[in-house]
Amino acid sequence: MHYDELSLSDYIGILRRRWHYVVGAFLVLIAMSLVYSLLQTPLYRAQAEVLVDLDTSSQLFDPVTGARRSETRVIDTEVKFVKSTLVADAVREALGFGGGVSAAAADNADVIEIISTSTDPDRAALVANTYAETYISLRRELAIQDVLATAEVVQDRIDELTDELRGLSSSDPERDRIERTIADLNDSLDRLDLTSQLSGGTSAQIISPAEAPSKAYVPQTTRNAVLAAVVGLILGVGLALLREFLDDSIKDKSDLEMASPGVANLALIPEVMGWKDEKRPRIISLEDPTSDTSEAYRTLRTALQFLSIERQIKILQLTSPKPSEGKTTTTANLAVALARAGKRVILVDCDLRKPRLHTFFDLDNEPGVTNVLLGEVPLSSAIRRVHDDLKLAVLPSGPPPPDPSEILAGRATADLFEMLRGACDIVIIDSPPTLPVADPLVIA
């Protein structure tokens, strides 16, 4: 198959052939995700939400000038305060234990989300609420302390300027400047007093207390399974395609044409159920002559007849690269197809190592080829007719010799084939596979 010219239907065909890779990867990943989920310690998450008054918060940062910082900086500072060791230590002191807590600003809202994670749902809620309460309490205390300290500094400055004012005459030009400064400081002191009151108020409050969750958020079995399923399908498809591209075996006509350019493809024989059954080998051309497989053998017969127009084929040798690839099955069925066309056919089993041809026709394997080659019996005694209505005879292999290649290479083998050539229209030879042994080359 030319993989650079694959169409969608080709890919679908590959996945249908290699479906077990896809299903296997899918099931393995699903199983792994379930095992992983079962082994995970259940974790519970509780969330408390705190609303922050940014107007008050900005004043707390600069209570004298009233200058306001950006809302983003204010909320970021508040989040860092929640996550500070000051709050964590206070919570640990209050509860006697700490907890895994995170804090973040909510999107498009002046809200801080305080999230606690624990193996106990009640503890998760308790820690989140305690963090929120402790943050508000510490925030209020620190704000008041900051305001009072600032007020003390302002009051000290007012006292200094008042003492300085007493030492000046009523006509002194500095008197007006000092009086204006004292007035400004008194205004600031009033603002500080107001800020102090606000600090004790509700500039931050819990708007959504944490509740004990009813179910764990870890493990997320469904999400893990869905993710594993997606990854498993992708991995399975990838493995199927990789296995297909690495597979150099011949599976269809295009593979055969690519592997043997210039060699004629005479026919494609469909696979027959049970064709490898050694106890009951099948000759489909006899059992079911109207089947598609029988028609394929007739197509092969016709192709051979066309080839015989230019050069008559008297002896035809069949082999295959490896064992158990169907050469003996093809030999027997082709012989039947030729005999049904009125040809006189002799089948010769030259697989002297693992003969099987006699089992297709329910014959004894002796006498056979080796007996004839050794001169133990005449050819007429070894050949057996196998069908009353067909001109078909079989010459079994006979007993296995010590060295098949040596006996096949002898002059007696050539003489045997000459006698067979003159006794029929076509001789069909079933020979051993080519890769394991040299016998087919010797016969050829």
Buried (B, 14 or more C-beta within 10 A) or exposed (E): BEEEEBEEEBBEBBBEBBEEBBBBBBBBBBEBBBEBBEEBEEBBBBBBBBBBBBEBBBBBBEBBEEEBEEBEEBBEEBBEBBBBEBBBEBBBEEBEEBBEBBBBBEEEEBBBBBBBBBEBBEBBBBBBBBBBBBBBBBBBEBBBEBBBEBBEEBBEBBEEBEEBBEEEEEEEEEBEEBBEBBEEBEEBBEBBEEBBEBBEEEBBEBEBBBBEBEEBEBBEBEEBBEEBBEBBBBBBBEBBBEBBEEBEEBEEEEBEBEEEEEEEEBBEBEEBEEBEEEEEBBBBBBEEBEBEBBBBBBBBBBBBEEBBEEEEEBBBBBBBEEBEEBBBBBBBBBBBBBBBBEBBBBBBBBBBBEBBBBBBBEBEBBBBBBBBBBEBBEBEEBBBEBBEEBBBBBBBBBBEBEEBBEBBBEEBBEEBBEEBBEBBBBBBBBBBBBEEBEBBEBBE
